[in-house]
Amino acid sequence: MVNWNNAADTLNCLESLSKVDCGGMRVLVVDNGSTDGSMRLVGERYPQYELLELGHNSGYAGGCNAGARWAVKEGAKYVVFLNNDTVVDPGFIDPLIAPLEQTGDIAVTAPRIFFMEFPERIWYAGGEINIRSGRFAHRGIREKNNHRFEVQRETGYATGCCFAMRAMDFSSLGGYDSSFSMYGEDVDLSLRVRASGKKILYVPESKVWHKISASGGGEMNPVKLWRKNVSLLKLLAKHRAWSGMGFYILLAPFRFVRGVWSVLLFRMCSNTGKVST
């Protein structure tokens, strides 16, 4: 778990992790040079957890890479990356690890992720991606949880909010590309996993709730949207998806308007208790 000046969310997440019963689990909080006293608070309240203080802000990708290197040195077989603005179901780990133990074809497992504000609404139930058309989307986003999202299936990408890998697989792929500042590093890693011939599995039995974009100020925060668009264009350029870049730029205004409308409609209907799907 990576923290940067967000003690409240980190402590809330650690409280949920304290209820997880999984033999051999160790929790590591990587701190990206916080100045809000985060690590002192974490150390006082959860002395059983381990802290890695980097002393500077290396970004989400850099923080995860540092944590993974620490885990490998400590002999970890598996690593679970988890955003600090989440809470987890007490049984979320075992379903993520089981497929990794059963077959080498599966390199990444990702849970079913819900909105924290709307606990029965899907945020991520798999990732759909087509780099030739520049399309990236969470399957089921904002839909009410139902039986369609309760089936394990191969998926296009895992969100960096939460996923599990074998520690050595993550290392052998070079970890995250830390040149991505906040967005796109998870899709890039997923594309490299798939290029290596391995698969990404959506595991609905594992459940997590996500406080959407706590570090970015909300779903439609202008700074977040700018960074996300720049990162995704960088991703398409890195993977030489030139047609995808063209389509992404051409369709960006339409996708923006559609996204704003979708979020506003969702929230308006939520306030009246009549959320549509």
N, C-alpha and C positions, 0 to 999 in steps of 0.2 A: 504494500500500500504506500503510495506517494502522498506526502503532505506538503503544502506550502501555505502558511498563514491561514489555516482553516481548522483551528483546534476543535471548534464545536462539532463539525461534521465528522472529523476523525474520531473523536471520543464516542460519538453516537454509533459509528460503524464498529469500533472496537467493542462496545457494549454488546452488539449483536453477535460478534465473533466469540465473545466469552461464553455464549450459550451453545456453541458448536462442539459436539462430542466426536472428535476424530483422532484416533490414536496416532501419535507421531507428528501432529500438526504443530508448526511453529509460526508465529506471526511476527513479521518484520515491518516496521514503519520506517520508510526512507524519507528523510526531511530535506527539502530543497532550500536550505538557508532561511528558514522562517525567522521572523522578528517579533512574533506575537506570543512567545512563550509556549508554543505548542508542545515541544518536546519535554519541557519541565512538567506540564500538566499530564501528558501521557505517561511519563515515568512515574509520577506520583500516584496516578489512579490505576495504572496497569503495569506494575513492575514485572509481571510475568512475560511481557512482550519485549521484543528486542528492537533496538533503535539504531539506525545508521544515519548519522548527521553528515551531510555532504558539505555544509558550510557555504554553499552557493546554489543558485537556482539553475539546475541543469535541464529544466523542462521535464515534461511528463515522461518522454521517451528515455531521456538520460537517467532519470530517477529509477525507472523500471529496470534499465540495463544494469545500473549499479546494484540494485537489489538482487537481480538474477545472478550476477557474478558472486555476490556474497553467499547466495543460496547454494551455488555449485561448490564453492569452497567448503561450505558446511556439510556437504554430502547429500543435499536434497535430490530426491529422484524426480519429484514433480514440483512445479511452481504454479500458484494460482495468483494471477494479477487481479487486483480489486480496487476500483475507485474508492476514495475515502468518503464520497457523498452517497454512500449506499448503506442499506441494512440487508442482512442475509437471513434466509431461512436456516434454522439450526441444522438441517440435514442437507445443506447445499453442496458440500464437498464430495461426499462419496459418489453421487451420480456422475460428477465430472471426471473423477479418477478412474472409475470402472472401465469405460471404453478404452482408455489409454493402457490399461493393464491387459485388455483382452486381445488387442490387435495392433500391429505396428503401422497399419494403413492409416489409422486415425492419429493425427498430430496435434489437433487442437479441439477442445470441447468448450462449448459456450452455453450458459444457462438461459432460461426464460427470464426476461427482465421486465418488471412492471414500473409504472410511474409511482413514485412514493406518495405524491399528492392524491393520486387516484389509484388505489391499490389493486383494483380489478381490471385496470386498463393496461394493455400491452405496450411496452416501449420497444422491445426487441424480441422477436421470435424467429431469428435467423436473418441473414443478410442477403439481399439480392444485388447483384453487380453485373454490369456490362460495360467494360472499359471502352469498347468501340463506340458506344453511344453516350458515354460519359454519365451513365446512370448508376447511382448508389442509393439504396433504400433499405430501411428496416422493414422486415416482413411483419405485418399486423399492427404497425404503430397506431396508437390511439384506439384500436378496436377493443371491445370488451372480450375478456378472456373466454374462450370456448374450446370445444373438443378439437377444432382444427389445429390448435397450437399445442396439443398434448402428445404429438407424435414425434419421436426422434427422427431426424433426417439430416442428410448432408446439406451443407449450406455454403453460400458464396464467401462470406467473411464473418469473422468474429469481431465484435465490438471490444475496444480496449477497456470498457467499463468493467468487464469480468470475463476471464477465460482461463483455461488450464492447459498446460503443456508439460511434456517431459523437459526437465531442466536442460538436458544435453541437446535436445532438439532445438530449443530456443537459442542456445549458445552456438550450435553448429550453423544456424541460419544467420548468425551475426547479430541476433537480437533485433531490437527496434532500430530503424534508421533515425538517429537523433537529430538529423537536420530538419525533421518535421517538428515544428515548435509545439503544436498542440493537437492538431487534427490530421488525419490521413495516415498516421503511422500504423494504425491497426489494420487498415485495408491493405497497405503496402506489405505488412508482414503476412497477411492472409494470402495475398497473391504469390508471395515467395514460397509459402508453404505448399500451395497448390502446384506451383511450377516444379517443386521438388518431387512431385508424384504422390503427395500425401493429401489427406482429406480433413475437412473441418466439420465437426458434428454439433448440431443443435440438440441440447439435452434438456427437455422441458421439465424433467423431474427435479432439476436444480433450479431454485427460485431466488431471485434477488430483486430488491426494490431500489430505484435510482432517483435521487433528487436531481432533476435534469439541469445540467449545465450550471451547477453551483459555482464553479470557478469562472464561468463565462457570463454570468448575469442573466441567465434565462434563455429560452429557446430562440427568441427573436432579437436578442441583443445585437446591435449593429456591429460592434467590434468582433463578437463571436462569428457572425455571418461572414464578415470580411476575411477573418483568419481561416475559416473553414473553406471558403471558396478558393483562396490563394493556395491552401494546402492541397486541395483536391486537384487543382490545375497542375501543381507541382508533381503530384502522384501520377497523373496521366502522362506528363512529359517524361518522367522517370521510366515509365513502362512503354514509352514510345507509342502511346495510343493517340496518334495525331487526329484521327477522325473524332475520337472521344473529346479531345480538347475543343475542336470546332463546334460539335454539338453542345458541349457544356456551356461554352460562351454564348452561343446563339440562343439556347433555351433558358439561360440563367434568369432573365427577367420574369419569364412565365412561371418558372419553378418557384421563384421568390414570392410572387403574388399568390400562387396556389398554396405555398407553405404558410404564408401569413393568414390567408383565409381559413385554412384548415385548423390552425392553432386557435384563432379567434372563435371560430364556430365551436370547436371542441370545448373551449373554456366557457363560452356563453351557455352552451347546452348543459355543461357540467354544473354550473351555478343554479340551473333550474331543475337539475335532476333528470334531464331528458337528453343525455348524450347519445348522439346518433353514431352509427358505424358506417 
